[in-house]
Amino acid sequence: MDKSAHEVPQQTLAQCIAAWRGGLDLAITEAEDRPEEVGDCHFAAGEFLQAASSYAQVRRPNSVCKAKYGWVAAVNGDFALAKTLLTTRNCGDTSGEIAILVLIEVGGFGAPLLHSAEQGKLSASQKSKLLSKVTSLLQLCLQESEPDFLVFYVYKDVFPYYQNAALHLPVAKRGLSFFSNYYVVRLWHARVCRMARATDSSVLSGLRENIPSKWNGEYAEEIFQTACYLQDYSSIDRILESTSQWVASEWEEPQVSVGLNQLDLLHSYLDLKRIQQGDNAVLSRACARLNEQVEVAIRDHCVVIVASEGAIDQRFTDMTVLALRLALACESDDKLLVRKIVNLLASVRMKSEAGPGCDDLFSDYLFRNPLAMESLAIDLDRYTAFIESCVDDEVFNKWLFIRAAEAVVLGDELEENIETLVAFAPVFDAPGLFTYISDAWLGRLESDNLLHIMQFANALIAYVNWLKKEPSSEIYYGFELSEASSEIINLLLGSVLERLKAERSYVGEWLVGLFGAALLEHKRHINLLEVCELVLEQVESGIALFYSGYVLQVEGLLEDARERYESAIKVNPDYTAALGNLAIVYRDLDLFPELETLVSCIAAKAKGDSDSWRRVLDIAKRQLSGLTAQSTQHQAQQRIISAKSSFSNLVSSSLEPGNLSLIEAVYLVALVRGCDMDHVNGRLAPFGTTAKPMDPTPGLRYAIIGLLKKGILGIADITPDSAFDVSAEHTRYYLHRITWTFNSATLDLYKNIRKLSRGEWPENWESQLSILARDLAVEECVQFLESQAEERKIEPPPVEDMRSVYRLLLEKCSVSRCWYFSYLAAMSANDYRTKYNANDRAVTTRLIRLVDQKAAKALEEGYGKDFNRSSSSPRSQLSEAFHDVLTGWEEKAFTTPLHELVF
């Protein structure tokens, strides 16, 4: 019996996704010897772990099975496995398929390949290429009238909403319109609306009406944040109450107390906002919530002793509690409590031993526990006047000093904050550095003392680093320069630049060396170039040439930058920074010979142990490798473009069937019948993605080239570059990956071919019929023997050897009988290897001889049987087109010897 009669058509990935989404039952049988069908059953039921397990048991999965296996592997989180299975080659064009492909491409959930800064991840250029690729794929998904849920889930990972909320807004709104019951989509939509300043009451009501059945902290937090944005205090009250209930019921001590204290803080913050809007009825309640925590902080000087797992842990009071209670005390005119809190903060945030030799005026507590929190804007500045009325002058000055220092530490470099620090530094006997800066700011800088100016600049740098708690950082190829604020640069330029113009002193060159990187950091290109030009009018300064070259390079004036860098190297041949930048310029100008010479020069100088030389050599080598790869890639791309365009013109006039050879006509029928057709754009999908093979082997595909040369088919622009191999001298075409173009003349020719009866065939077809029947039969036998060999892990014999054997056998036997002989030969070869431990070459050689021997013996003794087709050797599109459509022989061509067929 023919087993193929009971086989169920193979389900594609798109069909499995549709069945899962629609809750449909697939027409399959759960047979243990059909693991792929079992996997499809699990897939449709949403049992992805079981589906993956079943697909893994398929012995020789085709591309369709691999696509399904890769998809469920990705959903299960195994992206390393998924990447080997689901690729652009076998992924379909539905959004549910493409979304998971994108997820695989970016490394999984959270898109780590795009957003992770860990070692070993992609470079910036690689990330840019990957982002461009997945962006195109997601845009393709979003073109569907109703994209799959996974599209929106992956979109939010690929494009972080906090970087560009406006970009997400229309996509998030569309996702919510389709999947309003998915809390993940609603949460994403609410965040995007809030960050894009597009939140309204409907967003909040949507969040409240669709709360997940199981507690979700992120969802609750978003209701809180959205309600705060809308000043909807009743909603905030409700979410805080539900959170308190959840903490009390689900958490364990001591975390329960910590959690409830934090919720009390949020309650009080909410009440403060009400109070600031005139609702004083909640003032008493807001104060009461925090009183206990504040009393303990005042008593214990902000130190909290916690017993944890048998050990004693010292922690500090949450500064936000003190800041919030201070604001409430100001609102309630509680001067005594204001005095206590301000004194406490001044004492714990400034070191008592401040004075000469003390490197740090403030305690570490200041930097680890700021009063200002980004999420809770308490705005203590509005109470400055009231605080001044509650404390003495010394404490108030300390308060202003601490607040200014904290503002600068958090990045607020307003002039008034800097001036506050400078004005009060001498009052508190701060380190000598502060006194020196204060004196300088108050105008006691000696304008005619160049040494004094340099000392002042160095003091400013040390001051900024000290204040920001940041170590010196390497700026661009080996320059150890400190970060300077915009205000400091303005001060320095204002006091030095005019003097430099007037006196032509060497301070200009010193200024470039000291502040060049900082000027670049703040994009002060004009100022830096002005100083460099003034210096170069006086002296051929290497550092001025370097920084002016840098500015010209950044501005895109590469030839001018090249001239400056080359001049700097003439002044100082060992100028590593200039050498490194010159290598980059050479690459950008495509100066391959010059870059090769430069790399050789740097390599000769880098033979010692200097890190700076090794670093610049590495930079130069990367530029040379990049330019080489860029040139190679450009040539390859041009060859690919040429390959596509060489077969882009289709015939405009109609052709007769006789204009084609018989094999060309058969392939045309097979392609049109077997490939997915896009009538609108006139395209046929690649036949490598079809469930049924196009042909038994690629041996007859030369006919497709004939169709291309005659303009009956063309190569579409959307054909992936992977369809061409340009690494060799001549371009190789992977025909199974090509997207084909056709026109009305192509379809007319196809229809005319199908209409022909045998009696109407062109004469050239009749003469070619027996040869093509034999050649196709030979290829079917070759494919079967290859599959039998691969199944037993035997290297198949050379194709030409197999063809020569089967050409002779097919003069006496049918294809099905040849398959029987091939099966016997493969079994015997495998037994021979097992029995004699023969090597691979010997087994392969014996295999092809055994085919001939088994056939000769069977024919001589008059025995043998016909073999049925199987899933490992299915009937091809080419066979159906030839034997079903054109000759009418159907499966008789498989079971009947060729000489018995009516030619």
Secondary structure, 3 states (H helix, E strand, C coil): CCHHHHCCCCCCHHHHHHHHHHCCCCCCCCCCCCHHHHHHHHHHCCCHHHHHHHHCCCCCCCHHHHHHHHHHHHHCCCHHHHHHHCCCCCCCCCHHHHHHHHHHHCCCCCCHHHHCCCCCCCCHHHHHHHHHHHHHHHHHHHCCCCCCHHHHHHHHHHCCCCCCHHHHHHHHHHHHHHCCCCHHHHHHHHHHHHHCCCCCHHHHHHHHHCCCCCCCHHHHHHHHHHHHHHCCHHHHHHHHHHHHHHHHHHCCCCHHHHHHHHHHHHHHHHHHHHHHCCCHHHHHHHHHHHHHHHHHHHHCCCEEEEEECCEEEEEECCHHHHHHHHHHHHHCCCHHHHHHHHHHHHHHHECCCCCCCCCCCECHHHHHCCCCCCCCCCCHHHHHHHHHHHCCHHHHHHHHHHHHHHHHHCCCCCHHHHHHHHHHCHHHCCCHHHHHHHHHHHHHCCCCCHHHHHHHHHHHHHHHHHHHCCCCEEECCCEEECCCCHHHHHHHHHHHHHHHHHHCCCHHHHHHHHHHHHHHHCCCHHHHHHHHHHHHHHCCCHHHHHHHHHHHHHCCCHHHHHHHHHHHHHHCCCCHHHHHHHHHHHHHCCCHHHHHHHHHHHHHHCCCCCHHHHHHHHHHHHHHHHHHHHHHHHHHHHHHHHHHHCCCCCCCCCCCHHHCCHHHHHHHHHHHHHCCEECCCCEECCHHHCCCCCCCCHHHCHHHHHHHHCCCCEECCCCCHHHEECCCCCCEECHHHCCEECCHHHHHHHHHHHHCCHHHCCHHHHHHHHHHHHHHHHHHHHHHHHHHHHHCCCCCCCHHHHHHHHHHHCCCCCHHHHHHHHHHHHHHHHHHHHHHCCCHHHHHHHHHHHHHHHHHHHHHHCCCCCCCCECCECCCHHHHHHHHHHCCCCCHHHHCCHHHCCC
